Amino acid sequence: MASTGQLEIRSVADQVYAALLQRIVSGDLPPGTHLRQEALAGELGVSRTPLREALRRLASEGFVEFAVNHGATVTGRDLAAPESVRAARLSFEPAVARLAADVRDADGLQALRRAATDADFHLAVAATTANPHLVRFAEILWMAQPGDTAVSLAEHTAIADAIERRDGEAAERLSRAHIGE
């Protein structure tokens, strides 16, 4: 999102959630991994209370499941499978590009032009919508991206131009083509 100069204050539970989500999505905690709360709390340097809060949040989002008397386990989905990531991107990013063209946040447009990597660009498109939920979904999606895909400056420029001129249809179409539909 656009920088306001203010610090982003995150609770310990939010930080634990982000750390665990990144490990799950990257495959460092593969499906079926039993999440031992005492060990994780020690490893992360936190008490079990924020850890439990983070695990409940991950469970509500389908990343972790709880079983009676067995604790938490990473769900059996392979979130980083390239075909899953591509399908999610095709469903999400073109629609976000269209919305970005409607909102056209000035700070977001500058971030689009400065993006150095493919992930930076697509996160900036989400930020341009000024919708924090879309930004969070984009962050989760790009955590699952197996490595940063090759940057196509010409394609990024065309998408950014369409957003800047408020042409949502073109932004959506160009985003779809960029992903490779």
N, C-alpha and C positions, 0 to 999 in steps of 0.2 A: 504494500500500500504506500501511498505518498508519505514521505517523511514530514512530520510536523515539528521536528526538533525535540519533541517530548520523548521521554523514555517509555518503553513498553514494559509495564509491570506485569509479571506473570507469577502466579502462585507456584509453590513447590509442586503441588499436584499437577499443574499444567506443564511444568518442566519435566516431571517424571513421565507424564502422558506422551509428550513430544519425543522424549528419548526412547521410550518403549515402542511407540508407533514407528519411528525411524528404523529401529532394529527389526521389527516384524516385517515391514514393507521391503526392507533391503534383503531380507532372508537371513540376517544374523541370528534371528530367533525363528527357525523354520516351523512350518505347521507340525503340530503334535508336541511341541516343546512344552514340558510342564514348567510353569512359572512359580518357582519356590519363593514365597514372599520374603522370608527371612534373608535368604541369600541375595535377592534383588535389592532389598532395602540397604543391606550392607554395601553391596557393590556401588549403588547410586549415592550412598551417604545420606540417606533420608530415613525417617521413621516409617513404620508400616502404615500409618494413617494416610499420608498422601499417596503412598503406593496403592493401597486398597481403593482410594478414590479414582486414581488413574486407571486401575484395572477394571473398575465398574464402568468407567467411560468407554474403554476399549471394548468391553463386552457389549455395551449398548450399541456400538457401531459395528459389531460382528467380527472384530479382530481376535477376541478372546472369548472362551466359553468357560463357565463354571460348572463343575460337577460336584454333587454332594459328597463330602468327605474326601474329595480329590483336589480341591483348589482350582486354580486357573490353568488353562492350556491354550496355546496358540491354535486358532482354528485351522482346519485342513485346507484352506484355500491357498493357492499359489498366486499371491498378489502381484508378483513381479514377472509372471509369464508374459513374454512379449506380445502374444496375441490378445491377452486380457488388457494390457496397458494400451495397445493400439485401439481396441474396441472402445475402451473408456474415453480415450482422447477424441475419437471420432464422434462420440455421443455428446461430449462436454465442450470441447474447445471451439468448434464452429458457433455454437449457440452463445458462448461467452463473447466471442468476437463481435457477434451481432449486437449484443447488449452493450459492449464497450463503445460501439459506434453511436448508440443512443445517448449514453451518458457523457462520453468524451471528456473525462477528467483531465485538466491541463497538466497536473503533475504526472498522471499516468501516461499521457502522450509523450512527455519528456523521457520517462523511464523506458518506453518502447524504443525510442530512438537511441538510447544509451545501452540497451541490453547487449551484453557480450556473448552470452550463450543462448542456446535454444530454450533451456529452462528459464533463464532470466526473462527472455522475451515473453514466453507464455504466462509466466507469473505476473508480468507487467500488464499483459492484456487483461487478466483477471482483476488486477488492482484498479485498472481504468474503469471498471464497472462500479467502483466504490461500494461493492457488496462484500462484506467481510466473510460471508458464508461461501461465496464463490472462490474467494482467495484461499480459504482453508481447504476447500475441495481440490483446488489446483495444486496446493502444496502437497497434499496427500498423494495426488496423482503423480506429481513429478518426483516424489520420494521413491515411487515404484518404477520409474523409468530406468531401465538397465543401462546406466551410463548416459552421458549427455549426447543426444543425437547431433548429427552434423548440422551446423548452422548454415542456413541459406539466407544470406543477407538480402538478396533480391526479393525472395518470398516474404521475408519479414517486413521489408520496406513497403511492399505492395499491400500487405495486411494493415500496417500502420497508416499508410496513406488513405485506405478505405475507411478506417476508423476515424481519422482526422476529418475527412470530408462528410462524415455521418452517413456513409453508405453501408448500412448493416448487411444488406443482401450480398454485396461484394465481399465484405469482411468475412462473412460466413462461408461463402463459396471459396475464397482464397485460402482460408484456414483449412477447409476440407481437403483441398488440393495439396496443401503443404504437408498434411499428415499422410497423404498418399491414398486417398479413397479412389 
